[in-house]
Amino acid sequence: MLKPWMVLLTETRKYVAVQNSSANDNGDPLDRFFITTETSRLVSHLTNVMSWILWHKAANLGEISTAKAQSMGEKHLATKNFSPRQNAFQVDLPQILESLIGRTELLHNRVSRLSQMVH
């Protein structure tokens, strides 16, 4: 059975692949731009959270020290890495994208709490 974070990663990858294949749809260019921006923000956010997880997985396997994992992992959780959501436009995001963003933020919050417990 896949871990929940792997399921989220897989679903995000599928969403991005489908979005890229339908990039030439006849929608409003501003809407498409906004959806692409939010998708990019999602991928960046998820990549940073996954990096923290992988640093700590390496520490658990004895490949690196816990201190090194925490030091490197904290860099990926820094708030400066996460651009704020753009709410300036009245664009409805696809429901799947909204779900992926919400689940990624929940994962980030869990990982941040873990990080604080380790530190």
N, C-alpha and C positions, 0 to 999 in steps of 0.2 A: 504494500500500500504506500502511495506517495505521501510525503509530508505536506501539510497544508501550504507551506511556502513554495513547494515545488509545483503544486497544482496551480497556484496563483501565477507563478512564472510561466508555466505552460499555457495557461489561458491568455495571458498578456501577449505572449509570442504569437498565438493563433490570431488574436484580435489585430495585432499590428500587421501580420501577413495579409489578412483579409482587407484591412484598410488600405494598404499599399497597392493591392491589386485592383481596388476600386477607386483609386485616386483621381481618375478622369471622369467621375460622375458629373452630371450636369447640375451641380448644386451652386448655391451662392458662394462666390470666392471667399468672402469674409467668414462665412460659416465653416468652410473647408479649412481655412487658415487657423481659425480658433480651435477646431477639433484636432488638427495636426499639432498645434502648440500644446494642447492639453495631453495628447498622446505622448509627445516627446517628454513632457514634464513627468508623466507617469513612468516611462521607461527609465529616466534618470533617477527618479526617486527609488524605484524598485532595484535598480542596479546598485545603488549605494547601500540599501538595506541588505541585499544579498552579499555584498562584499563584507559587511560586518559579520554575517552568519558564517561565511567561509573562513574568515580569519580565526574565529573562535572554534570552528570545526577543526582547523589545523592545530590549534592549541590542544584540543581534546585528544587528538591523535598523537600528540607528543612531537609534532613536526616543528613547532615553535613554542616559545614560552607564553604563558598566560599574559604576562606583562606586555610582551610585544603585540599579541593579539588585541589586547585592550587599547594599546597606543595606536595601532593602525586602524582598528575598528572605529574608534572615536572620531577619527578624521572623516569617516564616511557618514557619521550620524550628525555632524555639525549642521546647525540650522542654515548656515550660509550656503550649503549645498542644495537647499530646497527652495526653488523659486515659488513665490506665492501664486495661487490660482488667479487667473485673469477673469474678473467679473465685470469688466467694463462693457462687454457686449451681451446682448440678450439672445444668446444662442443656446438652444437646448442640446446638450451632449447626448449621444446615443446612450441608452440605458446600460448597455454592457460596459461602456467606458466609465460611466458614473460608478458602477459597481466595482470595477477594477481599481479606480482611484480610491474609493472608500476602503476597500480591503487592504490596499497597500498602506494607507494611512494607519489603519489598525495594526498592521504588522510592524510598521515603524514605531508606533507607540509601545508595543510589546517589547521590541528589541531595545528601545531606549530604556525601558524599565529594567530589563536584564542587564544592560550595560551599566546602569547605576548600581545594581546589586553586586556586580563583579568588581566594580571600582570601589 
